[in-house]
Amino acid sequence: MNTPTHCPGFESFKKLESFKCKCPKCSKENEIFSDEFNKNRKCSGCGEYIDFTKCSLVQG
């Protein structure tokens, strides 16, 4: 019997990238993963929904 060296489903997350961007409304830095670009996310600062197509990328 083989024991997996990582959790099931690991392969689907193996190529994820994370990005940080500033909220266009309050400038709070928020982190988003590459599989979340099409999902609605609220800013951790002001609570407004973020349109990640309009936010400024923060260099790491």
C-alpha positions in Angstrom: 0.0 0.0 0.0 1.4 3.4 -0.9 1.0 6.3 1.4 0.5 9.7 -0.4 3.2 12.3 0.4 0.7 15.1 0.1 -3.1 15.6 0.5 -5.5 14.5 -2.2 -6.3 17.3 -4.7 -2.8 18.7 -4.3 -2.2 18.7 -8.1 -5.0 21.1 -8.8 -3.4 23.7 -6.5 0.2 23.1 -7.5 0.4 25.9 -10.1 -1.5 28.6 -8.1 0.1 32.0 -8.0 -0.7 34.7 -5.5 -0.9 38.4 -6.2 -1.2 41.5 -4.0 -3.0 44.5 -5.1 -4.3 47.7 -3.6 -8.1 48.3 -3.4 -9.1 51.1 -5.8 -11.4 52.6 -3.1 -9.3 52.5 0.1 -5.8 51.5 -1.1 -5.7 48.5 1.4 -3.4 45.8 0.1 -5.3 42.6 -0.6 -4.0 39.2 -1.7 -5.7 37.1 -4.4 -4.8 33.7 -5.8 -4.8 33.0 -9.6 -7.9 30.8 -9.3 -9.9 33.6 -7.7 -9.9 36.3 -10.4 -13.4 35.5 -11.5 -14.8 35.3 -7.9 -16.3 38.2 -5.9 -14.1 39.2 -3.1 -14.5 41.9 -0.4 -11.7 44.2 0.6 -10.3 43.4 4.0 -10.1 47.2 4.7 -13.3 48.8 3.5 -15.5 45.8 2.9 -16.4 46.8 -0.6 -16.3 44.3 -3.4 -13.0 44.5 -5.4 -12.8 44.6 -9.2 -9.4 43.1 -9.6 -9.3 44.3 -13.2 -9.1 47.9 -11.8 -6.7 47.5 -8.9 -3.0 48.3 -8.9 -0.6 45.4 -8.7 1.8 45.6 -5.7 5.3 44.2 -6.5 6.3 41.7 -3.9 
